[in-house]
Amino acid sequence: MADILASCWTTAGDALPVPGRDASPLNMLDRIQIAGEAGFTGFGFVLADLEGIASEGMWGDVQAALDAAGITWIELEILQGWWVPPDGERREYELQKRLLFDASDRLEAFRLKVAGDVINLEPPDLDSWAKRLNELCREADDHGLRVAVEFLKFSNIPDLATAADLVKRADHPGAGVMIDSWHVDRSGTSPEEVAKLPLEYLGGVELDDGSTTPVGTAYEDTVNNRVYLGRGEFRNRELIEAVASVGWSGPWGVEIISVEHRSRELRESLPDVIATTRAALLSAGVG
């Protein structure tokens, strides 16, 4: 049976990736327990989660909860500013990187998600950015982490082609591309393009669903309108088949960020997330 990983936002309750709203109001140990009971074998932590765990000295309790829940795949996110050269302003980046690496050492994470610049949308100098990505991957490798670059339409890494080119130039086995159903659709990327991605460039996959007609700004749409698999219009069966054809054997992430999902109790919502995701995987021939 395929492993399914709950992204940090899938279990965060009334929280979302917006400054001031990124800290979950829910008890972390409860989130882990409920995710395990629902059937997840992977769990994601965002920086706000890790800051809370560190400040409360909960590392041992969190590890015990993960073990009790049968959760073995740990994902960390999201690191920004990794493209800044050593002589640039890197203080915030270095602090966040230190926390993420410490969390990986303590929780034995396997993946770190990064993204491009969402403020300066000038196309990146890919050679320079690839050099920085290579440096990050070499550091992350010492902490058991693979680095997955997530393309976002509202960033300067807006599509699969740019992300794959960056990963290729970085030339490090620890670099890969994160394939997210939402950003595949919104960037105009097709499952057929995903199927052409070499396995060594595939850093992970996240599934979600939605309308093919955006509502609001790109960012508002991203954080408010995702739905459970099979309840939207995305080509998820073809996307899952494409990822499977590449040779993916890791966990299948699911990232639900929406007004509706945030309003539900986890004990009600997470079994629905698992059931719909499992059905989508099975329909695409993934057990």
C-alpha positions as CSV (number, residue, x, y, z in Angstrom):
1,M,0.0,0.0,0.0
2,A,1.4,3.4,-1.0
3,D,2.6,5.7,1.8
4,I,0.7,9.0,2.1
5,L,2.2,12.1,3.7
6,A,0.2,14.9,5.2
7,S,1.7,18.2,4.3
8,C,2.0,20.7,7.2
9,W,-1.1,22.6,6.1
10,T,-3.2,19.5,5.8
11,T,-3.1,19.0,9.6
12,A,-2.7,22.7,10.7
13,G,-6.3,23.5,11.2
14,D,-7.1,27.3,11.0
15,A,-3.6,28.2,9.7
16,L,-2.3,29.0,6.3
17,P,0.9,30.2,4.6
18,V,0.4,33.9,5.3
19,P,2.6,35.9,7.7
20,G,0.9,36.0,11.1
21,R,-1.4,33.0,10.2
22,D,1.2,30.3,9.8
23,A,1.2,29.0,13.4
24,S,-1.3,26.3,13.9
25,P,-3.7,26.8,16.8
26,L,-3.8,23.0,17.3
27,N,-1.8,20.9,19.7
28,M,1.1,19.3,17.8
29,L,0.9,16.0,19.6
30,D,-2.8,15.8,18.8
31,R,-2.1,16.6,15.1
32,I,0.4,13.8,14.9
33,Q,-1.9,11.3,16.7
34,I,-4.9,12.1,14.5
35,A,-2.9,11.9,11.3
36,G,-1.6,8.4,12.3
37,E,-5.0,7.2,13.2
38,A,-6.3,8.3,9.8
39,G,-3.6,6.3,8.1
40,F,-0.9,8.8,7.2
41,T,2.6,7.4,7.3
42,G,4.2,10.8,6.6
43,F,3.9,14.2,8.3
44,G,5.1,17.7,7.3
45,F,6.3,20.5,9.6
46,V,6.5,24.1,8.6
47,L,9.0,26.6,10.2
48,A,6.3,27.9,12.6
49,D,5.7,24.4,13.9
50,L,9.4,23.9,14.5
51,E,9.8,27.2,16.2
52,G,7.1,26.2,18.7
53,I,8.5,22.8,19.3
54,A,12.0,24.2,19.9
55,S,10.8,27.0,22.2
56,E,8.8,24.5,24.3
57,G,11.5,21.9,24.4
58,M,9.2,19.3,22.9
59,W,11.5,17.4,20.6
60,G,11.4,14.2,22.6
61,D,7.6,14.3,22.9
62,V,7.2,14.9,19.2
63,Q,9.5,12.0,18.3
64,A,7.6,9.7,20.7
65,A,4.3,10.8,19.1
66,L,5.6,10.1,15.6
67,D,6.8,6.7,16.6
68,A,3.5,5.9,18.3
69,A,1.6,7.0,15.2
70,G,3.6,4.9,12.9
71,I,4.8,8.0,10.9
72,T,8.2,7.4,9.3
73,W,8.4,10.0,6.5
74,I,9.2,13.5,7.8
75,E,9.1,16.6,5.6
76,L,10.3,20.1,6.5
77,E,9.4,23.4,4.8
78,I,9.9,26.0,3.6
79,L,13.3,27.6,3.2
80,Q,13.6,30.9,1.3
81,G,16.6,33.1,0.6
82,W,18.9,30.2,-0.3
83,W,19.8,32.0,-3.5
84,V,21.4,35.0,-1.7
85,P,25.2,35.0,-2.2
86,P,27.5,34.7,0.8
87,D,28.2,38.4,0.8
88,G,24.5,39.3,0.8
89,E,22.0,39.6,3.7
90,R,21.6,36.1,4.9
91,R,20.9,36.4,8.6
92,E,17.3,35.3,8.5
93,Y,18.1,32.5,6.0
94,E,20.9,31.2,8.2
95,L,18.7,31.2,11.3
96,Q,15.9,29.3,9.5
97,K,18.4,26.9,7.9
98,R,19.9,26.1,11.3
99,L,16.5,25.4,12.8
100,L,15.5,23.2,9.8
101,F,18.8,21.2,10.0
102,D,18.5,20.8,13.8
103,A,14.9,19.5,13.3
104,S,16.1,17.0,10.7
105,D,18.8,15.7,13.0
106,R,16.3,15.3,15.8
107,L,13.3,13.9,13.8
108,E,15.2,12.2,11.0
109,A,13.5,14.1,8.2
110,F,14.1,13.0,4.6
111,R,13.1,16.1,2.6
112,L,13.4,19.9,2.7
113,K,11.2,22.0,0.5
114,V,12.4,25.3,-1.0
115,A,10.8,27.8,-3.4
116,G,11.8,30.7,-5.5
117,D,11.5,34.4,-4.8
118,V,7.9,35.6,-4.5
119,I,8.8,39.3,-4.1
120,N,11.4,39.9,-6.8
121,L,9.9,38.2,-9.9
122,E,12.8,38.9,-12.2
123,P,13.9,35.7,-13.9
124,P,16.8,34.2,-11.9
125,D,20.4,33.9,-13.1
126,L,20.1,30.2,-13.3
127,D,23.9,29.5,-13.1
128,S,24.2,31.6,-10.0
129,W,21.1,30.1,-8.4
130,A,22.3,26.6,-9.3
131,K,25.6,27.3,-7.5
132,R,23.7,28.3,-4.4
133,L,21.4,25.3,-4.7
134,N,24.4,23.0,-5.0
135,E,25.9,24.5,-1.8
136,L,22.6,24.1,0.1
137,C,22.3,20.5,-1.1
138,R,25.8,19.7,0.1
139,E,24.9,21.1,3.5
140,A,21.5,19.4,3.6
141,D,23.1,16.0,2.7
142,D,25.0,16.1,6.0
143,H,21.6,16.2,7.8
144,G,19.9,13.4,5.8
145,L,17.9,15.8,3.6
146,R,17.1,15.9,0.0
147,V,16.1,19.4,-1.3
148,A,12.9,19.7,-3.3
149,V,12.4,22.9,-5.4
150,E,8.7,23.7,-5.7
151,F,7.7,25.8,-8.7
152,L,5.0,28.4,-8.0
153,K,3.3,30.5,-10.7
154,F,3.6,33.6,-8.4
155,S,7.4,33.2,-7.9
156,N,10.4,33.6,-10.2
157,I,10.5,29.8,-10.5
158,P,7.1,29.7,-12.1
159,D,7.0,26.4,-13.9
160,L,8.4,22.9,-14.3
161,A,10.8,23.8,-17.1
162,T,12.5,26.5,-15.0
163,A,12.7,24.3,-11.9
164,A,14.0,21.3,-13.9
165,D,16.6,23.5,-15.6
166,L,17.8,24.8,-12.2
167,V,18.0,21.3,-10.7
168,K,20.0,20.1,-13.8
169,R,22.4,23.0,-13.5
170,A,22.8,22.4,-9.8
171,D,24.2,19.0,-10.6
172,H,23.8,17.4,-7.2
173,P,21.9,14.2,-6.4
174,G,20.3,15.8,-3.5
175,A,18.4,18.3,-5.7
176,G,15.0,17.6,-7.2
177,V,11.7,19.2,-8.3
178,M,8.6,19.0,-6.2
179,I,5.5,18.2,-8.4
180,D,2.3,19.7,-6.8
181,S,-1.0,19.1,-8.6
182,W,-2.0,22.7,-7.9
183,H,1.0,24.3,-9.3
184,V,1.1,21.9,-12.3
185,D,-2.4,23.1,-13.2
186,R,-1.9,26.8,-12.5
187,S,1.4,26.9,-14.4
188,G,0.0,25.3,-17.4
189,T,2.2,22.3,-17.1
190,S,0.8,19.0,-18.4
191,P,1.1,15.5,-17.0
192,E,2.8,14.6,-20.3
193,E,5.6,17.1,-19.5
194,V,5.9,15.6,-16.0
195,A,6.3,12.1,-17.5
196,K,9.4,13.3,-19.3
197,L,11.2,14.4,-16.1
198,P,14.1,12.1,-15.3
199,L,13.7,10.2,-12.0
200,E,16.9,11.7,-10.6
201,Y,15.3,15.2,-11.0
202,L,12.1,14.2,-9.1
203,G,12.2,15.4,-5.5
204,G,8.6,14.7,-4.5
205,V,5.0,14.8,-5.3
206,E,2.0,16.5,-3.6
207,L,-1.6,15.9,-4.6
208,D,-4.7,18.2,-4.3
209,D,-7.6,19.1,-6.6
210,G,-9.5,22.2,-7.6
211,S,-11.3,24.1,-10.3
212,T,-9.4,24.9,-13.5
213,T,-10.8,28.4,-13.3
214,P,-8.8,30.5,-10.8
215,V,-10.7,32.6,-8.2
216,G,-9.0,35.8,-6.9
217,T,-5.3,36.5,-7.0
218,A,-2.9,33.7,-7.7
219,Y,-1.9,33.6,-4.0
220,E,-5.5,33.9,-2.7
221,D,-6.5,31.1,-5.0
222,T,-3.6,28.9,-3.8
223,V,-4.4,29.2,-0.1
224,N,-8.2,29.2,-0.2
225,N,-9.6,27.0,-2.9
226,R,-8.1,23.5,-2.9
227,V,-10.4,20.6,-2.6
228,Y,-10.0,16.9,-1.8
229,L,-8.9,14.6,-4.7
230,G,-11.7,13.6,-7.1
231,R,-13.8,16.7,-6.2
232,G,-12.2,19.1,-8.6
233,E,-11.3,19.3,-12.3
234,F,-7.5,18.6,-12.3
235,R,-6.0,15.8,-14.4
236,N,-4.8,14.0,-11.3
237,R,-5.2,10.4,-12.6
238,E,-2.9,11.3,-15.5
239,L,-0.5,13.2,-13.2
240,I,-0.3,10.2,-10.8
241,E,0.3,7.9,-13.8
242,A,3.0,10.2,-15.1
243,V,4.8,10.3,-11.7
244,A,4.6,6.6,-11.4
245,S,5.9,6.0,-14.9
246,V,9.0,8.1,-14.0
247,G,9.7,5.5,-11.2
248,W,8.7,7.4,-8.1
249,S,8.7,5.0,-5.1
250,G,8.5,7.5,-2.2
251,P,5.5,8.8,-0.3
252,W,2.6,10.6,-2.0
253,G,2.1,13.9,-0.3
254,V,-1.3,15.6,-0.1
255,E,-1.6,19.3,0.5
256,I,-5.1,20.7,1.2
257,I,-5.2,24.4,1.8
258,S,-8.7,25.9,1.7
259,V,-11.3,27.8,3.6
260,E,-13.5,24.7,3.8
261,H,-10.7,22.4,5.1
262,R,-9.6,24.9,7.7
263,S,-13.1,25.0,9.1
264,R,-13.3,21.3,9.8
265,E,-12.2,19.3,12.8
266,L,-9.2,17.1,12.0
267,R,-10.9,13.9,13.2
268,E,-13.5,14.6,10.6
269,S,-11.4,15.9,7.8
270,L,-8.3,13.7,7.8
271,P,-10.2,10.4,7.1
272,D,-11.8,12.1,4.1
273,V,-8.4,13.3,2.9
274,I,-7.0,9.8,3.2
275,A,-10.0,8.1,1.6
276,T,-10.1,10.5,-1.4
277,T,-6.3,10.3,-1.9
278,R,-6.3,6.6,-1.7
279,A,-9.1,6.3,-4.2
280,A,-7.2,8.6,-6.6
281,L,-4.1,6.6,-6.3
282,L,-5.9,3.3,-6.9
283,S,-7.7,4.7,-9.9
284,A,-4.3,5.4,-11.4
285,G,-3.0,1.9,-10.6
286,V,-1.0,2.9,-7.6
287,G,-1.7,0.6,-4.6
